Amino acid sequence: MGKVAIIGVGQSAFVRSYPGSIRELAFDGFKDAMQDAQITTRDIGASIICSAPEYDKQRSPAGVFAEYLGLNPQPTFYVESLCSSSSMGVRLAYSLVKSGLHDMIAVIGFQKMSEISSSESQERMGRGADIQWESPFGTMMPAYYAMYARGHMEKYGTTPDDLALIRVKAATYGQLNEKAVYRKPVTFEMFTDPENRMAGPVASPLRVGDCCANADGSSCIIVASEEKAKAFSKKPVWIMGLGAATTSVNLAGRDLFSGLTVAQEAGKQAYEMAGISAKDIDVAEVHDCFTIAEMMAYEDLGFAKPGEGKELIKSKETYKQGSIPVNVDGGLLSKGHPIGATGGSQMRTIVLQLRDEAGEIQVDNPQIGLVHNIGGVGLYGNVTILGR
């Protein structure tokens, strides 16, 4: 079979509270991608809808979206792997296209987090852990990642100041992203001022500034066969490598707390499939739900040796002008995190980079980009490598 490409990308603005329905929210990202690809609904052979259902009031949103978006009677699928749902959706789309079953698929990720209260949201996030052995004891996402932050600090001497530098970088680029939730500047001094909100404690050693915010949003990726890509697109971006992995849902079943094994395994698979290594990546989007998550991603993906990720951010090597630009759209820390839409948003950024259409955040002549998307507390890992 031939190659598989991305020929259209779209994203809604990510906001704290979307005023419309989930179908209207999904339409925002879908319309953007369809216009980008210059296709119609008649060209779409199937749709894949991606979200974390515990946040949705609508049961089986795939059918609702297919009807609203004019995608019937084509088949629709529903994919869920927590925060990595839309990356997993792209993996499924690749498989369906590669097999010849479909030649063009719309992967739509969405989440309307504001449909439930903040406390309800935290409770549902806790249920991403084992509901028998962990979540009944009050575990929540910041506490889980705080354990990894503490583990990294104990093993490698990483400091809260190192993590603060990651948030400063995120804000540098978040200010330029018109689709981001948080577009205000963040300075290192904010983390040293006990009166500043950024320095407020959440789960030691993580502070407010170390955490991303919930958001409402949607994304859409149009995946096509080589034949369709060449017929419809002047700048197709090719899917070169895919990796995916899972691990023990219970942290008691894990033996590494300074990195995520699913990211390491998914990265290894994706590099092998693409026939490249970490040094060949020109621009990357990594899952920075917390600052420590980005730090670990540097090391898990091979951009730095274990324990040396902090040197990358200190030397600004992960800035736009650095040797490995990471999250130059502001990342989750600035964009916000509408769970089902996040992976699609990351892919949109890399596709725009590879098409030289990223505007103020454009990296110089990138040829290969990487997307690292994590579901839950390192439960699911997806790495996607894209190229011109």
C-alpha positions in Angstrom: 0.0 0.0 0.0 1.0 3.6 -0.5 1.9 6.3 2.0 -0.6 8.0 4.3 -0.8 11.8 4.7 -2.4 14.6 6.6 -4.0 17.0 4.1 -6.1 19.2 6.4 -5.9 20.5 10.0 -8.2 22.6 12.1 -8.8 23.8 15.6 -11.3 25.9 17.5 -10.2 28.5 19.9 -9.5 26.9 23.2 -11.6 28.7 25.9 -12.5 28.3 29.5 -16.2 28.2 28.8 -17.7 27.6 25.4 -21.2 29.0 25.1 -22.6 26.5 22.6 -23.3 22.8 22.4 -20.7 20.1 21.9 -21.8 19.6 18.3 -21.2 23.3 17.6 -17.9 23.1 19.3 -16.9 20.2 17.1 -18.0 22.1 14.0 -15.5 24.9 14.7 -12.5 22.6 14.3 -14.1 20.5 11.6 -14.9 23.5 9.4 -11.4 24.8 9.8 -9.9 21.5 8.6 -12.3 21.1 5.7 -11.5 24.6 4.5 -7.8 23.9 4.9 -8.1 20.7 2.8 -10.5 22.3 0.4 -12.8 19.2 0.4 -16.4 18.6 1.0 -18.2 16.1 3.3 -18.8 13.9 0.2 -15.0 13.3 0.1 -14.9 11.9 3.7 -15.2 8.1 3.8 -15.4 7.8 7.6 -15.1 9.8 10.8 -13.4 9.1 14.1 -14.6 11.0 17.1 -12.2 11.3 20.1 -12.9 12.3 23.7 -12.8 11.2 27.3 -16.5 10.2 27.9 -16.6 10.8 31.6 -16.7 14.5 30.9 -19.5 14.3 28.3 -23.1 14.6 29.1 -23.9 13.2 25.7 -23.6 9.4 25.4 -22.1 8.2 22.1 -21.2 11.6 20.7 -19.9 10.1 17.5 -23.4 9.5 16.1 -24.5 13.0 17.1 -21.5 14.6 15.4 -21.9 12.5 12.2 -25.4 13.7 11.8 -24.7 17.3 12.6 -21.6 17.5 10.4 -23.3 15.9 7.4 -21.2 12.7 7.5 -23.9 10.1 7.3 -24.2 7.5 6.0 -20.5 7.0 6.2 -19.4 5.0 9.2 -18.2 6.7 12.4 -16.0 5.4 15.2 -15.5 6.5 18.7 -12.0 6.4 20.3 -11.0 7.0 23.9 -7.6 6.9 25.5 -7.9 9.8 28.0 -5.7 12.7 27.0 -4.2 11.0 24.0 -7.5 10.1 22.4 -7.1 12.1 19.2 -3.6 10.9 18.7 -5.0 7.4 19.0 -7.7 8.4 16.6 -5.0 9.4 14.0 -3.4 6.0 14.6 -6.7 4.3 13.8 -7.2 6.5 10.8 -3.8 5.6 9.5 -4.5 1.9 9.8 -7.9 2.2 8.1 -6.4 4.1 5.2 -3.3 2.0 4.9 -5.5 -1.1 4.7 -7.4 0.3 1.8 -10.7 0.2 3.7 -11.1 4.0 3.4 -9.2 6.6 1.5 -10.0 9.7 3.5 -11.0 10.1 7.2 -11.8 13.0 9.5 -10.4 12.6 13.0 -12.3 15.0 15.3 -11.2 15.5 18.9 -13.3 17.5 21.4 -14.0 18.2 25.0 -16.3 20.6 26.8 -14.8 20.5 30.2 -17.0 23.4 31.4 -20.1 21.1 31.3 -19.2 20.0 34.8 -17.8 21.8 37.8 -14.1 22.0 38.6 -14.6 19.7 41.6 -16.5 17.2 39.4 -13.7 17.4 36.8 -11.0 16.7 39.4 -13.0 13.7 40.7 -13.3 12.3 37.2 -9.6 12.8 36.6 -9.0 10.8 39.7 -11.0 8.0 38.3 -8.5 7.8 35.5 -6.6 5.8 38.1 -7.8 2.4 39.4 -11.1 3.0 41.1 -10.5 0.0 43.5 -7.0 0.6 44.7 -6.1 4.3 44.1 -8.7 6.9 43.3 -10.8 6.2 46.5 -7.9 7.6 48.5 -8.2 11.0 46.9 -5.6 10.9 44.2 -5.8 13.6 41.6 -3.7 14.6 38.5 -1.5 17.3 40.2 -0.6 14.9 43.0 0.3 12.1 40.6 2.6 14.3 38.6 4.0 15.8 41.8 5.2 12.3 42.6 7.1 12.2 39.3 8.5 15.7 39.9 9.7 14.6 43.3 11.2 11.4 41.9 13.0 13.4 39.2 14.3 15.9 41.7 15.6 13.2 44.0 17.3 11.3 41.3 18.8 14.1 39.2 18.9 17.2 41.3 16.2 19.0 39.2 14.8 22.0 41.0 11.5 23.9 41.0 13.4 26.8 39.3 14.2 24.5 36.4 10.5 23.7 36.0 9.6 27.4 36.2 11.7 28.0 33.1 9.5 25.7 31.1 6.4 27.7 32.0 8.2 31.0 31.1 9.0 29.5 27.7 5.3 28.3 27.3 4.1 31.8 28.0 6.6 33.4 25.6 4.9 31.6 22.7 1.4 31.4 24.2 1.1 35.1 23.9 1.5 34.7 20.1 -1.2 32.0 19.8 -4.6 33.4 19.2 -6.3 30.1 19.9 -4.7 29.7 23.4 -6.5 30.2 26.7 -3.6 31.8 28.6 -2.0 34.6 26.6 -0.4 36.6 29.4 3.4 36.9 30.0 4.9 34.8 32.8 8.3 35.8 34.3 10.6 33.7 36.4 10.3 36.3 39.2 6.6 35.4 39.6 7.6 32.0 40.9 9.8 33.6 43.6 7.1 36.0 44.8 5.0 34.2 47.5 2.2 36.7 46.8 2.0 35.9 43.1 -0.6 33.4 42.1 1.9 31.5 39.9 3.9 30.6 43.0 0.8 29.3 44.9 1.2 25.7 46.1 -0.9 22.9 44.4 0.8 19.6 45.2 4.4 20.0 46.3 6.7 20.6 44.5 4.2 21.7 41.8 2.8 25.2 41.9 -0.1 26.9 40.0 2.3 28.0 37.3 3.4 24.4 36.8 -0.1 23.2 35.9 -2.1 23.5 32.7 -5.7 24.6 32.8 -8.9 22.8 31.7 -10.4 24.1 28.5 -13.2 23.6 26.0 -12.1 23.0 22.4 -12.1 20.9 19.3 -9.6 19.8 16.7 -9.8 18.0 13.4 -7.2 16.2 11.3 -8.0 15.0 7.7 -6.0 11.8 6.9 -5.8 10.6 3.3 -4.3 8.0 1.1 -1.3 8.9 -1.1 -3.5 9.0 -4.2 -6.0 11.3 -2.6 -3.3 13.4 -0.9 -1.6 14.1 -4.2 -4.9 14.9 -5.9 -6.2 17.3 -3.2 -3.1 18.8 -1.5 -0.2 20.9 -2.7 1.6 20.4 0.6 0.7 17.0 2.1 2.4 16.1 5.3 3.3 12.4 5.5 2.8 10.2 8.5 6.3 8.6 8.8 6.1 6.8 12.1 3.7 5.8 14.8 4.3 4.5 18.3 1.9 3.5 21.1 2.3 1.9 24.5 0.5 1.3 27.8 1.6 0.4 31.3 0.2 -0.5 34.7 -2.7 1.8 35.7 -1.6 1.4 39.3 1.5 3.3 40.3 2.4 0.5 42.6 3.0 -1.6 39.5 5.6 0.8 38.2 9.3 1.0 39.0 10.3 4.3 37.2 9.3 7.7 38.7 11.7 10.0 36.8 10.2 9.3 33.3 7.3 7.7 31.5 7.9 4.2 30.1 5.0 4.6 27.7 6.7 7.6 26.1 10.0 5.8 25.9 8.4 2.8 24.2 6.2 4.7 21.9 9.1 6.9 20.8 11.3 3.9 20.1 8.5 2.4 17.9 7.9 5.6 16.0 11.6 6.3 15.4 12.1 2.7 14.1 9.1 2.9 11.8 10.3 6.3 10.4 13.9 5.1 10.1 15.2 8.0 12.0 16.5 9.0 15.5 15.9 11.8 17.9 18.6 13.9 16.4 16.6 14.1 13.1 13.6 15.8 14.7 13.5 19.5 13.8 10.4 20.6 15.9 8.3 18.8 18.5 5.1 19.1 20.4 5.1 17.3 23.8 2.4 16.7 26.3 3.1 19.4 28.9 0.1 19.0 31.2 2.6 19.9 33.9 6.1 21.4 33.6 7.6 18.2 34.9 5.9 16.3 32.0 7.7 18.4 29.5 11.0 17.9 31.3 10.5 14.1 31.3 9.6 14.2 27.6 12.9 15.8 26.7 14.6 12.8 28.2 12.1 10.1 27.3 12.3 11.0 23.6 16.1 11.2 23.5 16.4 14.9 23.1 18.5 14.8 26.3 20.1 12.1 28.3 18.3 11.1 31.6 18.7 13.9 34.1 20.0 16.4 31.5 16.7 17.8 30.3 17.1 20.8 32.6 20.2 21.8 30.6 18.1 22.1 27.5 15.7 24.6 29.0 18.4 26.5 30.8 20.3 27.0 27.6 17.0 27.8 25.6 17.7 24.9 23.2 13.9 24.2 23.2 13.1 27.7 22.2 12.2 28.5 18.5 15.8 29.4 17.7 17.3 26.4 19.6 18.5 23.0 18.4 15.2 21.2 19.2 12.3 23.7 19.4 9.5 22.2 21.7 6.0 23.5 22.2 6.5 26.8 20.3 2.7 27.2 20.2 2.7 27.6 24.0 1.9 23.9 24.7 -0.9 22.8 27.0 0.4 25.2 29.7 -0.7 28.1 27.5 -3.3 26.6 25.2 -5.2 24.8 27.9 -6.1 21.1 27.8 -9.5 20.1 26.3 -8.7 16.4 26.7 -10.0 14.8 23.5 -8.8 17.7 21.3 -5.3 18.0 22.6 -3.5 15.5 20.3 -5.2 17.0 17.2 -4.1 20.5 18.3 -0.5 19.3 18.7 -0.6 17.7 15.2 -2.1 20.9 13.7 0.9 22.8 15.0 3.5 20.4 13.5 1.7 20.2 10.2 1.7 24.0 10.0 5.4 24.1 10.8 6.2 21.5 8.1 4.2 23.6 5.6 6.0 26.8 6.6 2.6 28.3 7.6 3.2 28.8 11.4 3.5 32.6 11.3 5.4 34.2 14.2 6.2 30.8 15.7 7.7 29.3 12.5 10.8 27.3 13.0 13.5 27.6 10.3 12.9 25.1 7.5 11.8 22.0 9.5 11.7 18.7 7.6 10.5 16.3 10.3 8.3 16.9 13.3 7.2 14.9 16.3 4.1 14.8 18.5 4.2 13.2 22.0 0.7 12.8 23.5 0.2 11.1 26.9 -3.1 9.7 28.3 -3.7 9.8 32.0 -0.7 9.6 34.4 1.6 8.0 31.8 -1.0 5.2 31.3 -1.2 5.6 27.5 1.6 6.9 25.3 1.4 8.0 21.6 4.3 9.3 19.5 3.6 10.4 15.9 6.4 11.5 13.5 5.4 13.6 10.5 7.5 14.7 7.5 7.4 16.8 4.4 
